[in-house]
Amino acid sequence: MRGPASSLSTAPPTMRPDLHATRLALMAGTTDARTEMEHSIAIAESKACDLVFLKTMFDEARRAAADAPAKPDRPLAGLAVSIKDLFDVAGQPTPAGSVVLGHVPPAREDAPAVARLRAAGGALLGRTNMSEFAFSGVGVNPHFGTPANSADPSTARIPGGSSSGAAVSVASGAAFVGLGSDTGGSIRIPAALNGIVGFKSTARLVPTEGALPLSTTLDTACAMTRSVRDAITVHEVLAGRQVSPDARPLAERRLAVVQDVFQDSLDPTVARAFERSLGQLRAAGARIEEIRLPALGELASINATGGFSAAESYAWHRLLLERSGAGYDPRVALRILKGAAMKAHDYIDLLHARRAWIASMESAMAPFDALLSPTVPITAPSIASVAPGAERDDEFFRINGLLLRNPSVVNMLDGCAISLPCHAAGELPVGLMLWHAALHDDALLALALQCEEALSSR
């Protein structure tokens, strides 16, 4: 890896208390929503959030915070949330990190995910920067700049993508919740690289209407937070459902570590943090065994014709590319155009192959409560190494492939997953991913609470 990737030369600022702790302080009267909002705005205006927000909504957020005391039952309690730039917000255009959608009219209404956050008391702080059209796990944006990862004050490192600004808004303390989307890891990648929590629910549980699509098959609307308990609260808001508790102790859970693919080419910092985390979980009573998943080897051939993201994004973008292709990020346009070559029978074959692959995977995973892997195999490289420019394209696509490799398996599985920070003090952030098949969300979240506690001694 480039530079001092294994440790931080200057310690990052202490992370702000999470939503849960802040809400308890509100109820106890030791703070109030207006004070907390001014704190959020001050951070949002600081260097820590440089290039994070494409549009700020501070006055609206202040009004929402001022109204919070009248409705103390709302779980988000007038506290700051950020919105990824691909979600509709009533009265605003939805450019999705691009410059080619400047002509689109403002949205008539909030996307359902945004509306649910508002109804729960979320105060919208602003729209966050992102990879153009959500088509990258790196987080670089050539039009609006790239927000720096908040974990390393000494080196400008990538935030991860595509929900780049959302991650930094949460990690910096500006927002308590960062609404984003996850098509191949776009919540979990930036969560891992910034040292926060990213939960990708089963896709069908949260509506994606009102969000500009990348892949209608794989897209998931979800969020980043600073703790698992906050992830549970926010998922309940976004999904409009209560998470069922699972009180089984960690010692009664059967966990698996996947040997195939997921541990290939690990950065030394990631390998060290992952092995240390497994040791901490075992010490807390978890039963962990190593398994092989041969079906993972089938993914390359299944996606050989381009996969869902290329085909479905090309279907959405093809006319816009004809009119305004010169305005696209060249790296994004290149990936979208790969979908032009897919034929109808290729797409239908892909649908059938995915269905059979999911059945095979679910059969192999059934004996386990969750599978464990590094969220991504590397720590965050410098922005300079992958910045826009044809001379850095090879490195950009190499890093992008590494970042997407592990989390994208869960999207293909139609599963659920959560990334937990598992690095030690002084190390660059590393994520531990817990994952399973569709509709295992509640059990996975309960397990994540226990794992978070076991890892808290890191």
ABEGO torsion letter per residue (X at the ends): XBEBAABBABBBBBBBBBAAAAAAAAAAGABBAAAAAAAAAAAAABAAABGABABBAAAAAAAAAAAAAABAABAAGGBBBBBBAABBBBGBBBAGGBAAAAABBBBABBBAAAAAAAAAGBBBAEBBBBBBGGBBAAGBBAAAEBBBBAABAABBBBAEOABAAAAAAAAAGABABBBBBBAAGAAAAAAAAAGBBBBBBBAAABBABGBBBABAAABBBBBBBABAAAAAAAAAAAAGBBBBBBABBAAABBBBBBABGAABGBBAAAAAAAAAAAAAAAAAGBBBBBBBBAAAAAAAAAAAAGEAAAAAAAAAAAAAAAAAAAABBAAAAAAAAAAAABBAAAAAAAAAAAAAAAAAAAAAAAABABBBBBABABBBBBAAAABBEAAAAAAAAAAAAAAAAAAAAAAAAGBBBBBBBABBBGBBBBBBBBBBBBGAAAAAAAAAAAAAAAAAAX
